[in-house]
Amino acid sequence: MDAEKMNKVISPLIQKLEKLEKPELAAELSWCWGSYQHDQNPSGLLEKSALALEVIKSAREKNTKQVGKKLVQELESALT
């Protein structure tokens, strides 16, 4: 995981999850990000980010205007 890239994508990702009516996942991801910043243990962040990636990819497949290609690409890049 690239922490700099994740730092850039986390806020837009959380906002998009809230717009997609996934407030629980958005809250969990936000909490995991804060936890990662505190202890530098990425396990929870990686798990929730992978779930978020599935959600936004699925939403993009259903409606390409609902989720931007850039957000998907930036998240994939941050996770690799």
N, C-alpha and C positions, 0 to 999 in steps of 0.2 A: 504494500500500500504506500502511495506517495502522499505524505501528510500535507505538503504544500498544495497539491492539486485538490485534495479532499477539503482543505480549508476554503478553497475558492468555490467548490460545488455544494458544500453542505447546506448553506443557507437557502439557495434557490431550490435545492432538492426538498428540503423540509417544507418550504412554501408550496411547492408543486404537490406534495403528498397531501397537504391540507386541502388544496383545491380539488384534489381527486377523492376527497372524502375518506381519507385514511389517517385520521387524527391520532389514532393509537400508535401507528407505525412512525408517524412524524415525531411524536413525543418520545418514543423509545429511541429513535435515531438521535434526537437532540440530546437526550440523557447520555447515550453512549459516546457522543462526541465530547461532551463535557467530561465524562469519565476518562476518555482517552487523553484529553489534554492534561488531566491531573496525574494519571499514573502511566501513560504511554503504553498501555496494554490494548492492542487493537482488536482482540478477539470478538468482543460484543459489537464493536463498530463494524467490523467486516461482515459479521452475520446479518446485522440489520441493514447494512448497505446493499448486500446481495439481495435481500428481500425487496428492498426499495427499487433496485434495478429491475427485478422481475415485474413489479407493479407498474413502473413507468414504461417498460417495454410493451407490456400488455396493453396499456392505455394508448400507446402510440400506434400499435397494430390496429386497434379499433378506430382510432381517429388521429390522423397524423398532425392535425392542428392543435390537439389537446396537449401534446408533449413535444417539445422541440428536439430535433435530432441532436443539437449541440449538447443539451443536458445529458442525454443518454451517452454520447461519446465522452463527455467530460467525466462522468461517473465511472464508465468502463476504464478510462485512462487512469483515474485515481486509484482504482482497485487493483490494477496490474503492477 
